[in-house]
Amino acid sequence: MFARQPEILDYLRHCVREYRLEEHLYFGVRFDGGEWDEAAKEWRVKLGAPEGESGAGTEIRASYVALGMGPLHRPLLPDVPGVGDFEGPAWHSAEWRHDVDLTGKRVAVIGTGASAIQFLPRVARQAASVVLFQRTPAWIMPKRDRHISGVTKALYRGVPGFQRAHRTLIYLTAESRAMGFVNPKLMKAAEGIANVHRKRQLRDPELARRLKPDYTMGCKRVLISNDFYPALARDHVALVDQGVREIRRNAVVAADGTEHEVDAIIYGTGFHVTDAFDTIDMRGPAGRSLKQDWAGGMAAYYGMTVAGFPNMFILVGPNTGLGHNSIVFMIEAQTEYLMKLLALADENGAATIAPTPQAQNRFNAGVQRALATQVWSAGGCQSWYLDEHGRNTTIWPGFTWRYWLRTRKPNAGAYEFGR
């Protein structure tokens, strides 16, 4: 039910071949941003060499630009003294060191988010010892995984509509979880399932207690795993349930001053999310800076277009992330919407299209009103969903079908057209 990396990568390669995308792809380049050319009514997209490599950059001119890097592309390291002083191998999970053999090593894992629960069980099978530094425990649900049987595959192939019906059932099951995010009181039932799951997998009641969250489920990202708790119960795996105070040349020091000597450090500390676009220098008309516009918090119209930045689109932009269903559904809805915006500009004989400030402000005011009573704001935690001002600029407030319905047809009155 949950495809692993090799299968997903094979699927992506298949799509590249099937739709002849090779000729449109640039590999080994870094996207630095873009500058709007008012006279030509087009973007000058700036490309540079990959990080750590020298070489002259290049420029591409385009009538439209779509920022599709998503919010989880800049790894975040903890802000503690000594991060750069460690003498052994250390890396963020998004930049995995495949050249490092962890067999027989003493390994520190810092962070207990969605990445850590996936890699820690595998690390524990290799390493001589693992110490996990947990600042805040996560709510973890059982992972309803299974092999797809031959009978099911035969039904997919032979019975018209069966596979689509199964896919729809999966979607609706996931979509129903939004009711708890919208009304945090409904999360009690899901918390009960997570509590039973934790206690069943951990025979040590003290360890189970230390891994129990003290906030409403959904306030931080809800995780799914069947092997994280059993990995923590192994004799050579230790849990340190407090933050990191310092990192030394061969050790990690916990908040209570306890020093843990290790040979390698793996950071599962997440990403820059609310400031994900700060390193991208997008300059609109008259040099208007996207970074400066978003200094008080990211904002876009339906998360896809930004007032004052003509012909610039965003996929998985502000307030279009999810905590309950597949982000692919949102990306598909956005892709369809953006294609319709291109057609709308053509129908109006326009060279440029951008949302009006009024439409953008109304949309975002409505989003923030809805989020104010939902679990991310009312769940009793601090999370990466919230920016430095305490605003949730990442999550869509509710059901994905509502987003899909509201983006089926662009409202021409919400846009400004330029000739």
RALINBEL-V919358 format. One record per pair of residues at least 12 apart in sequence whose C-alpha atoms are under 10 Angstrom apart, sorted by the first residue. I is the first residue (numbers start at 1). GAP is how many residues later the second one is. Records with the same first field share a line. If there is no record, write none. Layout:
BEGIN
I = GAP + GAP
END
This chain:
BEGIN
1 = 142 + 143 + 144 + 145 + 146 + 147
2 = 141 + 142 + 143 + 144 + 145
3 = 142 + 144
26 = 21
27 = 23
28 = 19 + 20 + 21 + 22 + 23 + 25
29 = 17 + 18 + 19 + 20 + 21 + 22 + 24 + 28 + 29
30 = 16 + 17 + 18 + 19 + 20 + 21 + 27 + 28
31 = 14 + 15 + 16 + 17 + 18 + 19 + 26 + 27 + 28 + 36 + 38 + 248 + 249 + 250
32 = 13 + 14 + 15 + 16 + 17 + 25 + 247 + 248 + 249 + 250
33 = 12 + 13 + 14 + 15 + 34 + 244 + 246 + 247 + 248 + 249 + 250
34 = 12 + 13 + 25 + 26 + 27 + 28 + 31 + 246 + 247 + 248 + 249 + 250 + 278
35 = 26 + 246 + 247 + 248 + 249 + 250 + 251 + 252 + 253 + 254
36 = 25 + 26 + 27 + 246 + 247 + 248 + 249 + 250 + 251 + 252 + 273 + 274 + 275 + 276
37 = 24 + 26 + 246 + 247 + 248 + 249 + 250
38 = 246 + 247 + 248 + 272
39 = 246
40 = 21 + 23 + 311
41 = 21 + 22 + 23 + 244 + 269 + 270 + 310 + 311 + 377 + 378
42 = 19 + 20 + 21 + 22 + 23 + 268 + 269 + 270 + 309 + 310
43 = 16 + 17 + 18 + 19 + 20 + 21 + 22 + 239 + 240 + 241 + 267 + 268 + 269
44 = 14 + 15 + 16 + 17 + 18 + 19 + 20 + 21 + 238 + 239
45 = 13 + 14 + 15 + 16 + 17 + 19 + 20 + 237
46 = 12 + 13 + 14 + 15 + 235 + 236
47 = 12 + 13
62 = 249
63 = 247 + 248 + 249 + 288 + 289
64 = 246 + 247 + 248 + 249 + 278 + 287 + 288 + 289
65 = 245 + 246 + 247 + 248 + 249
66 = 238 + 239 + 245 + 246 + 247 + 248 + 249 + 269 + 272
67 = 210 + 213 + 237 + 245 + 246 + 247 + 248 + 249 + 250
68 = 245 + 246 + 247 + 248 + 249 + 263
69 = 207 + 208 + 245 + 246 + 247 + 248
70 = 203 + 206 + 207 + 244 + 245 + 246 + 247 + 248 + 251
71 = 200 + 201 + 202 + 203 + 204 + 205 + 206 + 244 + 245 + 246 + 247 + 250 + 323
72 = 22 + 198 + 199 + 200 + 201 + 202 + 204
73 = 21 + 197 + 198 + 199 + 200 + 203 + 204
74 = 20 + 196 + 197 + 198 + 199 + 201 + 202 + 203 + 205
75 = 16 + 17 + 18 + 19 + 20 + 192 + 193 + 194 + 195 + 196 + 197 + 198 + 201
76 = 16 + 18 + 191 + 192 + 193 + 194 + 195 + 196 + 197
77 = 14 + 15 + 33 + 190 + 191 + 192 + 193 + 194 + 195
78 = 32 + 33 + 165 + 166 + 189 + 190 + 191 + 192
79 = 165 + 166 + 167
80 = 163 + 164 + 165 + 166 + 167
81 = 163 + 164 + 165 + 166 + 167
82 = 163 + 164 + 165 + 166 + 167 + 170
83 = 163 + 164 + 165 + 166 + 169
84 = 163 + 164 + 165
85 = 161 + 162 + 163 + 164 + 165 + 166
86 = 161 + 162 + 163 + 164 + 165 + 166 + 176 + 177 + 178 + 179
87 = 161 + 162 + 163 + 164 + 176 + 177
88 = 161 + 162 + 163 + 174 + 175 + 176 + 177
89 = 18 + 174 + 175 + 176 + 177
90 = 17 + 18 + 19 + 173 + 174 + 175 + 176 + 177
91 = 173 + 174 + 175 + 176 + 177
92 = 17 + 18 + 23 + 173 + 174 + 175 + 176 + 177 + 178 + 179
93 = 16 + 22 + 23 + 26 + 173 + 174 + 175 + 176 + 177
94 = 21 + 172 + 173 + 174 + 175 + 176 + 177
95 = 171 + 172
96 = 170 + 171
97 = 169
100 = 164
101 = 25 + 26
102 = 21 + 22 + 23 + 24 + 25 + 26 + 27 + 161 + 162
103 = 20 + 21 + 22 + 23 + 24 + 25 + 26
104 = 21 + 22 + 23 + 24 + 25 + 159
105 = 18 + 21 + 22 + 23 + 24 + 25 + 157 + 158 + 159
106 = 20 + 21 + 22 + 23 + 24 + 25 + 130 + 154 + 155 + 156 + 157 + 158 + 159
107 = 13 + 16 + 17 + 19 + 20 + 21 + 22 + 23 + 24 + 25 + 130 + 144 + 153 + 154 + 155 + 156 + 157 + 158 + 159
108 = 12 + 21 + 22 + 23 + 24 + 25 + 129 + 130 + 143 + 144 + 152 + 153 + 154 + 155 + 156 + 157 + 158 + 159
109 = 14 + 21 + 22 + 23 + 24 + 25 + 130 + 143 + 155 + 156 + 157 + 158 + 159 + 160
110 = 21 + 22 + 23 + 24 + 25 + 130 + 133 + 134 + 142 + 155 + 156 + 157 + 158 + 159
111 = 21 + 22 + 23 + 24 + 25 + 26 + 132 + 133 + 155 + 156 + 157 + 158 + 159
112 = 20 + 21 + 22 + 23 + 24 + 25 + 26 + 111 + 116 + 155 + 156 + 157 + 158
113 = 21 + 23 + 24 + 25 + 26 + 107 + 108 + 109 + 110 + 155 + 156 + 157
114 = 24 + 26 + 107 + 108 + 109 + 110 + 111 + 154 + 155 + 156
115 = 108 + 152 + 153 + 154 + 155
116 = 16 + 112 + 150 + 151 + 152 + 153 + 154
117 = 21 + 23 + 106 + 107 + 108 + 109 + 110 + 111 + 112 + 114 + 151
118 = 105 + 106 + 107 + 108 + 109 + 110 + 150
119 = 109 + 147 + 149
120 = 12 + 107 + 108 + 111 + 112 + 117 + 146 + 148
121 = 105 + 106 + 107 + 108 + 109 + 110 + 111 + 113 + 116
122 = 105 + 106 + 109
123 = 108 + 143
124 = 104 + 107 + 108 + 110 + 112 + 113
125 = 106 + 109 + 111
127 = 109 + 110 + 137
128 = 108 + 109
129 = 105 + 106 + 107 + 108 + 109 + 133 + 134
130 = 101 + 102 + 104 + 105 + 106 + 107 + 108 + 109 + 132 + 134 + 135
131 = 101 + 105 + 106 + 107 + 108 + 109 + 121 + 129 + 130 + 131 + 134
132 = 100 + 105 + 106 + 107 + 108 + 109 + 110 + 134
133 = 105 + 106 + 107 + 108 + 109 + 110 + 111 + 119 + 120 + 121 + 134 + 135
134 = 76 + 77 + 105 + 106 + 107 + 108 + 109 + 110 + 120
135 = 105 + 106 + 107 + 108 + 109 + 120
136 = 74 + 75 + 76 + 77 + 78 + 79 + 84 + 105 + 106 + 107 + 245 + 246
137 = 73 + 74 + 75 + 76 + 77 + 78 + 83 + 104 + 105
138 = 73 + 74 + 75 + 76 + 77 + 79 + 80 + 81 + 82 + 83 + 84 + 85 + 86
139 = 51 + 52 + 55 + 56 + 59 + 72 + 73 + 74 + 75 + 76 + 77 + 78 + 79 + 80 + 81 + 82 + 83 + 84 + 85
140 = 50 + 51 + 53 + 54 + 55 + 57 + 58 + 71 + 72 + 73 + 77 + 81 + 82 + 83 + 84 + 85 + 86 + 88 + 89
141 = 49 + 50 + 51 + 52 + 53 + 54 + 55 + 56 + 57 + 81 + 82 + 83 + 84 + 85
142 = 51 + 52 + 54 + 55 + 56 + 81 + 82 + 83 + 84 + 85
143 = 80 + 81 + 82 + 83 + 84
144 = 80 + 81 + 82
145 = 80 + 81
170 = 155
171 = 154 + 155 + 158 + 229
172 = 153 + 229
173 = 151 + 152
174 = 149 + 150 + 151 + 152
175 = 149 + 150 + 151 + 223 + 224 + 225 + 226
176 = 148 + 149 + 223
177 = 13 + 41 + 146 + 147 + 148 + 221 + 222
178 = 40 + 144 + 145 + 146 + 147 + 219 + 220 + 221 + 222
179 = 145 + 195 + 219 + 220
180 = 37 + 38 + 144 + 194 + 195 + 218
181 = 35 + 36 + 37 + 38 + 142 + 143 + 190 + 192 + 193 + 194 + 195 + 197 + 198 + 216 + 217 + 218
182 = 36 + 188 + 189 + 190 + 191 + 192 + 193 + 194 + 215 + 216 + 217
183 = 190 + 191 + 192 + 195 + 215
184 = 32 + 33 + 34 + 35 + 189 + 190 + 191 + 192 + 193 + 194 + 195
185 = 31 + 32 + 189 + 190 + 194
186 = 31
187 = 29 + 30 + 31 + 188
188 = 28 + 29
190 = 27 + 28
191 = 22 + 25 + 26 + 27
194 = 18 + 23 + 28 + 29 + 30
195 = 13 + 14 + 16 + 17 + 18
197 = 28 + 29 + 32
198 = 13 + 14 + 28 + 30 + 31 + 32
199 = 13 + 30
200 = 29 + 30
201 = 25 + 26 + 27 + 28 + 29 + 30 + 31 + 32
202 = 27 + 28 + 29 + 30 + 31
203 = 27 + 30
204 = 29
207 = 22 + 25 + 26 + 31 + 32 + 34
208 = 21 + 25
210 = 29 + 30 + 31
211 = 18 + 28 + 30
213 = 168
214 = 165 + 166 + 167
215 = 160 + 163 + 164 + 165 + 166 + 167
216 = 159 + 160 + 162 + 163 + 164 + 165
217 = 158 + 159 + 162 + 163 + 164
218 = 105 + 106 + 156 + 157 + 158 + 161 + 163
219 = 104 + 155 + 156 + 157 + 158 + 159 + 160 + 161 + 162 + 163 + 164 + 165 + 166
220 = 103 + 155 + 156 + 159 + 160 + 161 + 162 + 163 + 164 + 165
221 = 101 + 102 + 103 + 155 + 162 + 163 + 164
222 = 101 + 102
223 = 100
240 = 14 + 15 + 18 + 20
241 = 13 + 14
242 = 12 + 13 + 14
243 = 12 + 13
244 = 12 + 13 + 14
245 = 12 + 13 + 14
246 = 13
247 = 12 + 13 + 18
248 = 12 + 13 + 14
249 = 12 + 13 + 14
250 = 12 + 13 + 14 + 15
251 = 12 + 13 + 14
252 = 13
270 = 114
271 = 113
272 = 112
273 = 45 + 111 + 112 + 113 + 114 + 120 + 121
274 = 20 + 23 + 24 + 44 + 110 + 111 + 112 + 113 + 114 + 117 + 118 + 119 + 120
275 = 16 + 19 + 20 + 22 + 23 + 112 + 113
276 = 22 + 41
277 = 13 + 14 + 17 + 21 + 40
278 = 12 + 13 + 14 + 16 + 17
279 = 12
282 = 27 + 30
283 = 25 + 26
284 = 23 + 24 + 25 + 26 + 27 + 28
285 = 23 + 24 + 25
288 = 20 + 21
289 = 19 + 20
290 = 16 + 18 + 19
293 = 13 + 14 + 15
296 = 91 + 92 + 93 + 95
297 = 21 + 89 + 90 + 91 + 92 + 93 + 94 + 95 + 96
298 = 19 + 20 + 21 + 66 + 89 + 93 + 94 + 95 + 96
299 = 18 + 19 + 20 + 61 + 62 + 64 + 65 + 94 + 95
300 = 13 + 14 + 17 + 18 + 19 + 20 + 55 + 57 + 59 + 60 + 61 + 63 + 64 + 93
301 = 13 + 16 + 17 + 18 + 53 + 54 + 55 + 56 + 57 + 58 + 59 + 60 + 61 + 62 + 63 + 113 + 114
302 = 12 + 14 + 15 + 16 + 17 + 18 + 32 + 53 + 57 + 58 + 61 + 62 + 65 + 94 + 101 + 104 + 105
303 = 12 + 13 + 14 + 15 + 16 + 17 + 18 + 31 + 57 + 60 + 61 + 90 + 91 + 92 + 93
304 = 12 + 13 + 14 + 15 + 16 + 30 + 31 + 33 + 34 + 51
305 = 12 + 13 + 33 + 48 + 49 + 50 + 51 + 55 + 110
306 = 48 + 49 + 50 + 51 + 54
307 = 46 + 47 + 48 + 49 + 50 + 51 + 52 + 53 + 54 + 108 + 109
308 = 45 + 46 + 47 + 48 + 49 + 108
309 = 43 + 44 + 45 + 46
310 = 41 + 42 + 43 + 44 + 45 + 106 + 107 + 108
311 = 30 + 31 + 34 + 40 + 41 + 42 + 43 + 44 + 106
312 = 40 + 41 + 42
313 = 21 + 22 + 25 + 28 + 41
314 = 17 + 20 + 21 + 24
315 = 15 + 16 + 17 + 18 + 19 + 20 + 23
316 = 12 + 14 + 15 + 18 + 78 + 79
317 = 14 + 17 + 76 + 77 + 78
318 = 46 + 74 + 75 + 76 + 77 + 78
319 = 45 + 48 + 49 + 52 + 66 + 73 + 74 + 75 + 76 + 77 + 78
320 = 14 + 73 + 74 + 75 + 76 + 77 + 80 + 83
321 = 64 + 72 + 73 + 74 + 75 + 76 + 79
322 = 72 + 73 + 74 + 75 + 76 + 77 + 78
323 = 53 + 62 + 72 + 73 + 74 + 75
324 = 74 + 75 + 76
325 = 74 + 75
326 = 74
327 = 73
329 = 71 + 72 + 74 + 75
330 = 66 + 70 + 71 + 73 + 74
332 = 72
333 = 67 + 68 + 70 + 71 + 72 + 73 + 74 + 75
334 = 69 + 70 + 73 + 74
336 = 68 + 71 + 72 + 73
337 = 67 + 69 + 70 + 71 + 72 + 73
338 = 69 + 72
340 = 67 + 68 + 69 + 70
341 = 12 + 13 + 68 + 69 + 70 + 71 + 74
344 = 65 + 66 + 67 + 68 + 71 + 73
345 = 67 + 70 + 71 + 72 + 73 + 74
348 = 64 + 69 + 70 + 71
349 = 68 + 69 + 70
350 = 66 + 67 + 68 + 69
351 = 66 + 67 + 68
352 = 63 + 64 + 65 + 66 + 67
353 = 59 + 62 + 63 + 64 + 65 + 66
354 = 60 + 61 + 62 + 63 + 64
355 = 56 + 57 + 58 + 59 + 60 + 61 + 62
356 = 57 + 58 + 59 + 60 + 61
357 = 57 + 58 + 59
358 = 56 + 57
359 = 52 + 54 + 55 + 56
360 = 54 + 55
364 = 29
366 = 31
367 = 25 + 26 + 28 + 29 + 30 + 31
368 = 23 + 24 + 25 + 28 + 29
369 = 28
370 = 26 + 27 + 28
371 = 20 + 21 + 22 + 24 + 25 + 26 + 27
372 = 19 + 20 + 25
373 = 24
374 = 23 + 24
375 = 22
376 = 15 + 16 + 19 + 21
377 = 13 + 14 + 15
END
